């Protein structure tokens, strides 16, 4: 107000604009970030507001408290000025009432904002103890928090890194004292995230002869506030997996209601795939030999395969099964699983990388024999999935149409199909490179809350975030170069192959100069050298000399040096590198090279030391 007590309307506009800007900012933070971030931002804005109001009141008071009170009074007067216009005499309220009312309005607005932001928090789960199946409930209270969906590994035989979905158990303050009562009262008044109550009841199996033997359990997942049932289902479980089946169904219901959970982690309608995923994670016996590890993978694959066949929406479980199929040497089955995942979950970007790698690996094998061994219905479904992923549609390329339905696959048709698969792989790698770019990643995380986990490496300090982003890009860059080498081998363009080898040599090629190599990039570069070794071995001596390529021994030494750098990298996700390196089709051309054989034996002894001790004994 001026010296006559009249309002200055442009200052009223400033106050309302500042309040509106703060509200819009907090709404955006509450929508796209967690409540913890919202509280941190609110605290910073509150401190900035206190300093600003104190500076506003410094014109009449030198003491900080008096200046703040005076500034807050001026701000509250300007905020309520439109209401004063409704009063005939247009006199403002006293400063203490005006400041109190202004503060109350801000508190109520923040309370509403907390309640709105709590809707986007991960829901909590409470397991009801009032049941006739106490043994199931007791074990499920242990199993349910163990349903953790990890970000899957980028290569077969790897371990997941970050947790993408988890069940949050409801926490209660124990005791009946005054503090516990006050905390419970505050929790009842203050907004909380959505919650669920899981009720379990064991049913008597019906007398019908066609009913599968086992325990029949009814699971009722209810809303914790309204006590309305969200999902009820009676599960017929075996005596050994009843707790896992119940936990998988409850976790699936919770994940479906959580906007922070990626859709590929939700699972199928009955949670059978999540239950199989949980049981496969529990198969963590320490194998003493590669043969024992293979039998363990076979049991996991059998368990996951049954769940995937009965669960059309099993995204992460299907991905894990595809990695196991690669380790078993069934690369066409892995390609089929990745293609289905890529069609069902377009934002599952890691599966796009694995789809491109599977296309590249299958194209490098004996495609005619692999295509012939596939069942006719499997070939038809795989061709349909690949068309949806980017292969030319029916009628666009008649030779490709004949190759996809031909049995057996002819030589010229196999070459044509191989070229199309490599072009599709190269296109998928380029698309993956765009998705890991910073600005695309930032926009994707702001548009989809369930994609925020991909932004975590970028929230590190500037130098570390830059290194993390470059390491991601180098992996995609070398994979794309590997596909380009495959295409160049088909076309006989040895000059392009020589240029790619020079770019991605372990001695510091131009393609990675100034970049810190990720272990994925090192592995892809080793596969690139191995592919060139296999392609050069098919040439006679004069043709080999005309290509200008390094000798096979030199290329093998480079590949082994890169693989050694992979297994020595502290960030390597492969649990036992020998398991995948020994069966990788891209490295098959090195199987007869002494340097590679020596490396494999050494790595086998490192991954399975018990075998070495037994042999030495």
C-alpha positions as CSV (number, residue, x, y, z in Angstrom):
1,X,0.0,0.0,0.0
2,X,1.1,3.6,-0.5
3,X,1.2,6.3,2.2
4,X,-2.6,6.9,2.0
5,X,-3.4,3.2,2.6
6,X,-4.4,2.5,-1.0
7,X,-3.3,-0.7,-2.8
8,X,-0.8,-0.6,-5.6
9,X,-2.3,-3.0,-8.1
10,X,0.9,-4.0,-9.9
11,X,2.3,-5.2,-6.5
12,X,-0.8,-7.3,-6.0
13,X,-0.1,-8.9,-9.4
14,X,3.5,-9.6,-8.3
15,X,2.3,-11.5,-5.2
16,X,-0.3,-13.5,-7.0
17,X,2.1,-14.3,-9.8
18,X,4.7,-15.5,-7.3
19,X,2.2,-17.7,-5.5
20,X,0.9,-19.1,-8.7
21,X,4.5,-19.9,-10.0
22,X,5.3,-21.6,-6.7
23,X,2.1,-23.7,-6.8
24,X,2.8,-24.7,-10.5
25,X,6.4,-25.7,-9.6
26,X,5.4,-27.8,-6.6
27,X,2.6,-29.5,-8.6
28,X,5.2,-30.4,-11.3
29,X,7.6,-31.7,-8.6
30,X,4.9,-33.7,-6.9
31,X,3.8,-35.2,-10.2
32,X,7.2,-36.3,-11.6
33,X,9.2,-36.8,-8.4
34,X,8.9,-38.4,-5.0
35,X,7.4,-36.8,-1.9
36,X,10.9,-36.6,-0.4
37,X,12.0,-34.4,-3.4
38,X,8.8,-32.4,-3.0
39,X,9.6,-31.7,0.7
40,X,13.2,-30.7,-0.1
41,X,12.0,-28.3,-2.8
42,X,9.3,-26.9,-0.5
43,X,11.9,-26.3,2.2
44,X,14.1,-24.4,-0.2
45,X,11.2,-22.3,-1.4
46,X,10.2,-21.6,2.2
47,X,13.7,-20.4,3.1
48,X,13.8,-18.3,0.0
49,X,10.4,-16.8,0.9
50,X,11.5,-16.0,4.4
51,X,14.6,-14.1,3.2
52,X,12.6,-12.3,0.5
53,X,9.9,-11.2,3.0
54,X,12.6,-10.1,5.5
55,X,14.3,-8.1,2.7
56,X,10.9,-6.5,1.9
57,X,10.4,-5.4,5.5
58,X,13.9,-4.0,5.8
59,X,12.7,-0.7,4.5
60,X,11.1,0.1,7.9
61,X,12.8,-2.3,10.4
62,X,16.4,-3.3,10.9
63,X,15.7,-6.3,13.1
64,X,15.3,-9.5,11.1
65,X,12.2,-10.7,13.0
66,X,10.4,-7.4,12.8
67,X,11.3,-7.0,9.2
68,X,10.0,-10.5,8.4
69,X,6.7,-9.8,10.2
70,X,6.3,-6.6,8.3
71,X,7.1,-8.1,5.0
72,X,4.7,-11.0,5.6
73,X,2.0,-8.5,6.6
74,X,2.5,-6.7,3.3
75,X,2.4,-9.9,1.3
76,X,-0.7,-11.1,3.0
77,X,-2.4,-7.7,2.5
78,X,-1.6,-7.8,-1.2
79,X,-2.7,-11.5,-1.4
80,X,-6.2,-10.8,0.1
81,X,-6.6,-7.5,-1.7
82,X,-9.2,-8.9,-4.1
83,X,-11.3,-10.0,-1.1
84,X,-11.0,-6.5,0.5
85,X,-12.6,-5.1,-2.7
86,X,-15.8,-6.9,-1.7
87,X,-16.0,-5.0,1.6
88,X,-17.6,-1.6,1.4
89,X,-15.0,0.4,3.3
90,X,-12.1,-1.7,1.8
91,X,-10.1,-1.7,5.0
92,X,-7.5,-4.5,5.3
93,X,-7.4,-6.9,8.2
94,X,-5.0,-6.4,11.0
95,X,-1.5,-7.6,10.3
96,X,-1.6,-10.5,12.8
97,X,-5.0,-11.9,11.4
98,X,-3.9,-11.3,7.8
99,X,-0.5,-13.1,8.3
100,X,-2.2,-16.0,10.2
101,X,-4.8,-16.4,7.4
102,X,-2.1,-16.2,4.7
103,X,-0.1,-18.9,6.5
104,X,-3.1,-21.1,7.0
105,X,-3.9,-20.9,3.2
106,X,-0.3,-21.9,2.4
107,X,-0.5,-24.9,4.9
108,X,-3.8,-26.1,3.4
109,X,-2.5,-25.8,-0.1
110,X,0.6,-27.8,0.8
111,X,-1.5,-30.4,2.6
112,X,-3.7,-30.8,-0.5
113,X,-0.5,-31.1,-2.6
114,X,0.9,-33.8,-0.3
115,X,-2.3,-35.8,-0.7
116,X,-2.2,-35.4,-4.4
117,X,1.5,-36.4,-4.6
118,X,0.9,-39.4,-2.3
119,X,-1.2,-41.0,-5.0
120,X,1.9,-41.5,-7.1
121,X,4.0,-43.1,-4.4
122,X,4.6,-46.8,-4.3
123,X,1.7,-48.5,-2.4
124,X,2.2,-50.3,0.9
125,X,1.0,-53.8,1.6
126,X,-0.2,-55.3,4.9
127,X,-0.8,-59.0,5.3
128,X,-3.8,-59.8,7.5
129,X,-3.0,-62.3,10.2
130,X,-6.6,-63.3,10.7
131,X,-6.7,-66.5,8.6
132,X,-7.1,-70.2,8.7
133,X,-3.8,-70.7,6.8
134,X,-1.3,-69.4,9.4
135,X,1.6,-71.3,7.8
136,X,1.0,-69.7,4.4
137,X,0.7,-66.2,5.9
138,X,3.8,-66.6,8.0
139,X,5.9,-67.6,5.0
140,X,4.3,-65.1,2.7
141,X,5.2,-62.2,5.0
142,X,8.8,-63.3,4.2
143,X,8.3,-64.0,0.5
144,X,6.3,-60.9,-0.4
145,X,9.0,-58.3,0.3
146,X,11.4,-60.6,-1.7
147,X,9.5,-60.0,-4.9
148,X,12.1,-57.7,-6.4
149,X,12.1,-57.1,-10.1
150,X,15.7,-56.1,-11.1
151,X,16.7,-54.3,-14.2
152,X,17.7,-57.3,-16.3
153,X,21.3,-57.8,-17.5
154,X,22.3,-56.7,-20.9
155,X,24.1,-60.0,-21.7
156,X,23.3,-63.7,-20.9
157,X,24.7,-64.9,-17.6
158,X,24.6,-61.5,-16.0
159,X,23.1,-60.3,-12.8
160,X,20.5,-57.6,-12.6
161,X,21.6,-54.2,-11.2
162,X,18.9,-51.7,-10.1
163,X,15.6,-52.7,-8.6
164,X,12.8,-51.6,-10.9
165,X,9.8,-52.8,-8.8
166,X,9.4,-53.9,-5.2
167,X,6.7,-54.5,-2.7
168,X,6.8,-52.0,0.2
169,X,5.6,-53.6,3.5
170,X,3.6,-51.4,5.7
171,X,5.5,-50.1,8.7
172,X,3.8,-49.7,12.1
173,X,5.1,-47.9,15.2
174,X,5.1,-50.4,18.0
175,X,4.0,-49.7,21.5
176,X,1.0,-48.0,23.2
177,X,2.8,-44.9,24.7
178,X,2.1,-41.3,24.1
179,X,4.7,-41.0,21.3
180,X,3.3,-44.0,19.4
181,X,-0.2,-42.7,19.7
182,X,0.9,-39.3,18.4
183,X,2.7,-40.8,15.5
184,X,-0.4,-42.9,14.6
185,X,-2.6,-39.8,14.9
186,X,-0.3,-37.8,12.6
187,X,-0.3,-40.7,10.2
188,X,-4.1,-40.8,10.2
189,X,-4.3,-37.0,9.5
190,X,-1.4,-36.5,7.1
191,X,-1.7,-37.9,3.6
192,X,-0.3,-41.4,3.0
193,X,0.5,-43.4,-0.1
194,X,-2.2,-45.9,-1.2
195,X,-2.2,-49.2,0.7
196,X,-3.4,-52.7,0.3
197,X,-4.4,-55.4,2.7
198,X,-3.9,-59.0,1.6
199,X,-6.2,-61.6,3.1
200,X,-5.5,-65.3,2.6
201,X,-8.0,-68.1,3.2
202,X,-7.4,-71.8,2.5
203,X,-10.3,-73.6,0.9
204,X,-11.4,-77.2,1.0
205,X,-10.6,-78.8,-2.4
206,X,-13.8,-79.8,-4.3
207,X,-14.6,-83.4,-4.7
208,X,-14.4,-83.3,-8.5
209,X,-12.0,-85.8,-9.9
210,X,-10.6,-83.3,-12.5
211,X,-9.3,-80.9,-9.9
212,X,-5.5,-80.8,-9.7
213,X,-4.2,-82.0,-6.3
214,X,-2.6,-79.5,-4.0
215,X,-3.7,-76.6,-1.7
216,X,-6.5,-74.3,-2.8
217,X,-6.0,-70.8,-1.5
218,X,-8.2,-67.8,-2.0
219,X,-6.3,-64.5,-2.0
220,X,-8.2,-61.2,-1.5
221,X,-6.3,-58.0,-2.1
222,X,-8.3,-55.0,-0.7
223,X,-7.9,-51.3,-0.6
224,X,-6.6,-50.3,2.8
225,X,-8.8,-47.2,3.0
226,X,-12.2,-48.4,1.6
227,X,-11.7,-52.1,2.3
228,X,-13.1,-52.9,-1.1
229,X,-11.7,-55.9,-2.9
230,X,-9.4,-55.0,-5.8
231,X,-8.7,-58.6,-6.9
232,X,-9.9,-61.9,-5.6
233,X,-8.7,-65.2,-7.0
234,X,-8.6,-68.9,-5.8
235,X,-5.2,-70.4,-6.7
236,X,-4.5,-74.1,-6.9
237,X,-0.9,-74.4,-5.8
238,X,1.5,-77.2,-5.0
239,X,2.6,-77.9,-1.5
240,X,6.0,-76.5,-2.2
241,X,5.2,-73.3,-4.1
242,X,2.0,-72.1,-2.3
243,X,3.7,-69.1,-0.7
244,X,5.4,-68.0,-3.9
245,X,2.2,-68.3,-5.9
246,X,0.3,-66.2,-3.3
247,X,3.1,-63.6,-3.1
248,X,3.3,-63.4,-6.9
249,X,-0.5,-62.8,-7.2
250,X,-0.4,-60.1,-4.5
251,X,2.7,-58.5,-6.0
252,X,1.1,-58.4,-9.4
253,X,-2.0,-56.6,-8.1
254,X,0.2,-54.0,-6.3
255,X,2.4,-53.5,-9.3
256,X,-0.6,-52.9,-11.6
257,X,-1.8,-50.1,-9.3
258,X,1.7,-48.5,-9.0
259,X,2.4,-45.8,-11.6
260,X,6.2,-46.1,-10.8
261,X,6.4,-49.8,-11.9
262,X,7.3,-50.4,-15.5
263,X,4.6,-52.2,-17.4
264,X,7.0,-55.0,-18.3
265,X,7.5,-55.7,-14.6
266,X,3.7,-56.1,-13.8
267,X,3.3,-59.6,-14.9
268,X,0.3,-61.7,-16.0
269,X,-3.2,-61.6,-14.5
270,X,-2.6,-64.4,-12.0
271,X,1.0,-63.6,-11.0
272,X,2.3,-67.0,-12.0
273,X,5.2,-65.5,-14.0
274,X,6.2,-63.4,-11.0
275,X,6.0,-66.5,-8.8
276,X,8.3,-68.4,-11.2
277,X,10.6,-65.4,-11.4
278,X,10.8,-65.4,-7.5
279,X,11.5,-69.1,-7.4
280,X,14.1,-68.9,-10.1
281,X,15.9,-66.2,-8.1
282,X,16.0,-68.5,-5.1
283,X,17.9,-71.2,-7.1
284,X,21.2,-69.8,-6.2
285,X,23.2,-72.9,-5.4
286,X,26.9,-72.5,-5.9
287,X,27.8,-74.9,-8.7
288,X,31.1,-76.7,-8.6
289,X,31.4,-77.2,-12.3
290,X,30.1,-75.8,-15.6
291,X,28.1,-79.0,-16.1
292,X,26.3,-78.5,-12.8
293,X,25.7,-74.8,-13.6
294,X,24.2,-76.0,-16.9
295,X,21.8,-78.4,-15.1
296,X,20.8,-75.5,-12.8
297,X,20.1,-73.3,-15.8
298,X,18.0,-76.1,-17.3
299,X,15.8,-76.3,-14.2
300,X,15.4,-72.5,-14.2
301,X,14.5,-72.5,-17.9
302,X,11.9,-75.3,-17.4
303,X,10.3,-73.4,-14.6
304,X,10.2,-70.1,-16.5
305,X,9.1,-71.7,-19.7
306,X,6.0,-73.1,-18.1
307,X,5.1,-69.7,-16.6
308,X,5.8,-67.8,-19.9
309,X,3.6,-70.2,-21.9
310,X,0.6,-69.6,-19.6
311,X,1.2,-65.8,-19.1
312,X,0.8,-63.6,-22.1
313,X,2.1,-60.5,-20.2
314,X,5.2,-61.9,-18.7
315,X,7.7,-59.2,-19.7
316,X,10.7,-59.5,-17.4
317,X,10.2,-63.3,-17.0
318,X,10.2,-63.7,-20.7
319,X,13.4,-61.7,-20.9
320,X,15.1,-63.9,-18.3
321,X,14.0,-67.0,-20.1
322,X,15.5,-65.6,-23.4
323,X,18.8,-65.1,-21.7
324,X,18.8,-68.7,-20.5
325,X,17.9,-69.9,-24.0
326,X,21.0,-68.1,-25.3
327,X,23.1,-69.8,-22.7
328,X,21.6,-73.1,-23.7
329,X,22.5,-72.4,-27.4
330,X,18.9,-72.1,-28.6
331,X,19.3,-68.6,-30.2
332,X,16.2,-68.8,-32.4
333,X,14.0,-69.3,-29.3
334,X,15.7,-66.4,-27.6
335,X,15.1,-64.2,-30.7
336,X,11.5,-65.2,-30.7
337,X,11.0,-64.3,-27.0
338,X,12.8,-60.9,-27.5
339,X,10.7,-60.1,-30.5
340,X,7.5,-60.8,-28.6
341,X,8.7,-58.6,-25.7
342,X,9.6,-55.8,-28.1
343,X,6.2,-55.8,-29.7
344,X,4.3,-55.9,-26.4
345,X,6.5,-53.4,-24.5
346,X,7.9,-50.7,-26.9
347,X,9.4,-48.7,-23.9
348,X,11.3,-51.8,-22.7
349,X,14.5,-50.4,-24.3
350,X,16.9,-53.0,-23.0
351,X,15.0,-55.7,-24.8
352,X,15.5,-53.7,-28.0
353,X,19.2,-54.1,-27.6
354,X,18.9,-57.8,-26.9
355,X,16.6,-58.2,-29.9
356,X,19.2,-56.6,-32.2
357,X,22.0,-58.8,-30.7
358,X,19.9,-61.9,-31.3
359,X,19.2,-60.9,-34.9
360,X,23.0,-60.4,-35.4
361,X,23.9,-63.7,-33.8
362,X,21.3,-65.7,-35.6
363,X,22.2,-64.1,-38.9
364,X,25.8,-65.2,-38.4
365,X,24.9,-68.8,-37.8
366,X,23.8,-71.5,-40.3
367,X,20.5,-69.8,-40.9
368,X,19.2,-72.5,-43.3
369,X,19.5,-75.3,-40.8
370,X,18.2,-73.2,-37.9
371,X,15.2,-72.1,-39.9
372,X,14.5,-75.7,-41.0
373,X,14.6,-77.1,-37.4
374,X,11.9,-74.6,-36.3
375,X,8.3,-75.8,-36.2
376,X,6.0,-74.4,-38.9
377,X,3.8,-72.5,-36.5
378,X,6.8,-71.1,-34.7
379,X,8.3,-69.8,-38.0
380,X,5.0,-68.1,-38.8
381,X,4.7,-66.5,-35.5
382,X,8.4,-65.4,-35.4
383,X,8.0,-63.9,-38.9
384,X,4.9,-62.0,-37.8
385,X,6.7,-60.6,-34.8
386,X,9.8,-59.6,-36.8
387,X,7.6,-57.8,-39.3
388,X,6.0,-55.8,-36.4
389,X,9.5,-55.0,-35.2
390,X,10.6,-53.6,-38.6
391,X,11.0,-56.2,-41.3
392,X,9.3,-55.3,-44.6
393,X,5.6,-56.1,-44.7
394,X,4.2,-58.8,-46.8
395,X,4.2,-57.9,-50.5
396,X,7.0,-55.4,-50.3
397,X,9.8,-57.9,-50.9
398,X,8.7,-61.1,-52.6
399,X,12.0,-62.9,-52.0
400,X,11.8,-62.2,-48.3
401,X,8.2,-63.4,-48.3
402,X,9.3,-66.7,-49.9
403,X,12.2,-67.0,-47.4
404,X,10.0,-66.6,-44.3
405,X,7.7,-69.4,-45.3
406,X,10.1,-71.7,-47.2
407,X,10.9,-75.1,-45.8
408,X,13.7,-76.0,-46.2
409,X,15.3,-72.6,-46.7
410,X,17.4,-72.3,-49.9
411,X,20.9,-70.8,-50.1
412,X,20.0,-67.6,-51.9
413,X,16.9,-67.1,-49.8
414,X,18.9,-67.7,-46.6
415,X,21.4,-65.0,-47.8
416,X,18.5,-62.6,-48.5
417,X,16.9,-63.2,-45.1
418,X,20.3,-62.8,-43.4
419,X,20.8,-59.4,-45.0
420,X,17.3,-58.2,-43.9
421,X,17.9,-59.4,-40.4
422,X,21.2,-57.6,-40.2
423,X,19.6,-54.4,-41.5
424,X,16.8,-54.7,-38.9
425,X,19.4,-55.2,-36.2
426,X,21.4,-52.2,-37.3
427,X,18.1,-50.1,-37.3
428,X,17.3,-51.3,-33.7
429,X,20.8,-50.5,-32.5
430,X,20.5,-46.9,-33.9
431,X,17.1,-46.5,-32.2
432,X,18.6,-47.8,-28.9
433,X,21.4,-45.2,-29.2
434,X,18.8,-42.5,-29.5
435,X,16.9,-43.7,-26.5
436,X,20.0,-43.5,-24.2
437,X,20.8,-40.0,-25.3
438,X,20.5,-37.5,-22.5
439,X,17.7,-35.2,-23.9
440,X,15.6,-38.1,-25.1
441,X,16.1,-39.9,-21.8
442,X,15.1,-36.7,-19.9
443,X,12.0,-36.2,-21.9
444,X,11.0,-39.9,-21.6
445,X,11.5,-39.9,-17.8
446,X,9.3,-36.7,-17.5
447,X,6.6,-38.1,-19.8
448,X,6.5,-41.6,-18.1
449,X,7.0,-41.8,-14.4
450,X,7.8,-45.5,-14.6
451,X,10.9,-44.7,-16.7
452,X,12.6,-42.6,-14.0
453,X,15.0,-45.4,-13.0
454,X,16.8,-44.9,-16.3
455,X,17.7,-41.4,-15.2
456,X,19.6,-42.4,-12.1
457,X,23.1,-42.5,-13.7
458,X,22.5,-39.0,-15.0
459,X,21.8,-37.6,-11.5
460,X,25.4,-38.3,-10.4
461,X,28.0,-35.5,-10.3
462,X,28.7,-34.0,-13.7
463,X,31.8,-35.9,-14.5
464,X,30.5,-39.2,-13.3
465,X,27.2,-38.7,-15.2
466,X,29.1,-37.9,-18.4
467,X,31.2,-41.0,-18.0
468,X,28.1,-43.1,-17.4
469,X,26.3,-41.8,-20.5
470,X,29.4,-42.3,-22.6
471,X,29.8,-45.8,-21.4
472,X,26.2,-46.6,-22.4
473,X,26.8,-45.1,-25.9
474,X,30.0,-47.0,-26.5
475,X,28.2,-50.3,-25.9
476,X,25.5,-49.4,-28.5
477,X,28.2,-48.0,-30.8
478,X,30.3,-51.1,-30.9
479,X,27.3,-53.3,-31.3
480,X,26.2,-51.3,-34.3
481,X,29.7,-51.6,-35.7
482,X,29.6,-55.4,-35.2
483,X,26.4,-55.5,-37.4
484,X,28.0,-53.3,-40.0
485,X,30.9,-55.7,-40.2
486,X,28.5,-58.6,-40.7
487,X,26.9,-56.7,-43.6
488,X,30.3,-55.8,-45.1
489,X,31.3,-59.5,-45.0
490,X,28.1,-60.4,-47.0
491,X,28.9,-57.7,-49.5
492,X,32.6,-58.4,-49.6
493,X,33.5,-54.8,-48.7
494,X,36.9,-55.5,-47.0
495,X,37.9,-51.9,-47.0
496,X,34.9,-51.1,-44.7
497,X,35.9,-54.0,-42.5
498,X,39.5,-52.8,-42.2
499,X,38.2,-49.3,-41.3
500,X,35.9,-50.7,-38.5
501,X,38.8,-52.8,-37.1
502,X,41.0,-49.7,-36.9
503,X,38.2,-47.7,-35.2
504,X,37.6,-50.3,-32.5
505,X,41.0,-51.7,-31.8
506,X,42.1,-52.2,-28.2
507,X,45.0,-49.9,-28.9
508,X,42.8,-46.9,-28.9
509,X,41.0,-46.5,-32.2
510,X,39.4,-43.4,-33.5
511,X,35.9,-44.6,-32.6
512,X,36.6,-44.6,-28.9
513,X,39.3,-42.0,-28.6
514,X,38.8,-40.0,-25.4
515,X,36.0,-42.3,-24.2
516,X,36.1,-44.7,-21.3
517,X,35.1,-48.1,-22.6
518,X,32.3,-49.9,-20.9
519,X,32.6,-53.7,-20.4
520,X,29.8,-54.2,-22.9
521,X,31.7,-52.1,-25.5
522,X,34.8,-54.2,-24.8
523,X,32.9,-57.4,-25.3
524,X,31.3,-56.2,-28.6
525,X,34.7,-55.2,-29.9
526,X,36.1,-58.6,-29.1
527,X,33.2,-60.2,-31.0
528,X,33.9,-57.8,-33.9
529,X,37.5,-59.1,-34.2
530,X,36.3,-62.7,-33.9
531,X,33.8,-62.2,-36.8
532,X,36.6,-60.9,-39.0
533,X,38.8,-63.9,-38.1
534,X,36.0,-66.2,-39.2
535,X,35.4,-64.3,-42.4
536,X,39.0,-64.1,-43.4
537,X,39.5,-67.8,-42.8
538,X,37.2,-68.5,-45.8
539,X,39.5,-66.7,-48.2
540,X,42.5,-68.2,-49.9
541,X,46.0,-66.8,-49.4
542,X,46.1,-64.3,-52.4
543,X,42.6,-63.0,-51.6
544,X,43.5,-62.7,-47.9
545,X,46.7,-60.7,-48.8
546,X,44.7,-58.3,-51.0
547,X,42.3,-57.4,-48.1
548,X,45.1,-55.7,-46.1
549,X,43.7,-57.2,-42.8
550,X,45.9,-58.1,-39.9
551,X,46.8,-61.8,-39.6
552,X,44.5,-64.2,-37.8
553,X,46.9,-64.5,-34.9
554,X,47.0,-60.7,-34.4
555,X,43.2,-60.4,-34.5
556,X,42.9,-63.3,-32.0
557,X,45.4,-61.6,-29.7
558,X,43.3,-58.4,-29.8
559,X,40.1,-60.3,-29.1
560,X,41.6,-62.1,-26.2
561,X,43.0,-58.8,-24.8
562,X,39.5,-57.3,-25.0
563,X,37.9,-60.3,-23.3
564,X,40.5,-60.2,-20.5
565,X,39.6,-56.5,-20.0
566,X,35.9,-57.5,-19.8
567,X,36.4,-60.0,-17.0
568,X,38.7,-57.7,-15.1
569,X,36.2,-54.8,-15.3
570,X,34.8,-54.1,-11.8
571,X,31.4,-53.1,-13.4
572,X,31.0,-56.4,-15.3
573,X,27.6,-57.9,-14.7
574,X,28.4,-61.4,-15.8
575,X,28.4,-63.7,-12.8
576,X,30.5,-66.4,-14.5
577,X,31.9,-65.1,-17.8
578,X,33.0,-68.5,-18.9
579,X,29.4,-69.7,-19.2
580,X,28.6,-67.1,-22.0
581,X,32.0,-66.7,-23.6
582,X,32.3,-70.4,-24.2
583,X,28.9,-70.6,-26.1
584,X,28.7,-67.2,-27.7
585,X,28.2,-67.8,-31.5
586,X,30.1,-64.5,-32.3
587,X,33.2,-66.0,-30.7
588,X,32.9,-69.5,-32.4
589,X,35.5,-68.7,-35.0
590,X,38.1,-68.5,-32.2
591,X,37.5,-72.0,-30.9
592,X,40.6,-73.4,-32.7
593,X,42.9,-70.6,-31.8
594,X,45.4,-71.5,-29.0
595,X,45.4,-68.1,-27.4
596,X,41.6,-68.2,-27.0
597,X,41.6,-71.8,-25.8
598,X,44.2,-70.9,-23.1
599,X,42.1,-67.9,-22.1
600,X,38.9,-70.1,-21.8
601,X,40.7,-72.6,-19.6
602,X,42.1,-69.9,-17.3
603,X,38.6,-68.3,-17.0
604,X,37.0,-71.7,-16.3
605,X,39.5,-72.2,-13.4
606,X,38.6,-68.7,-12.1
607,X,34.8,-69.3,-12.3
608,X,34.9,-72.9,-11.0
609,X,37.9,-73.2,-8.7
610,X,36.5,-76.4,-7.1
611,X,37.0,-78.2,-10.4
612,X,40.6,-77.1,-10.6
613,X,41.3,-78.2,-7.1
614,X,39.7,-81.6,-7.8
615,X,41.7,-82.0,-11.0
616,X,44.9,-81.1,-9.2
617,X,44.1,-83.5,-6.4
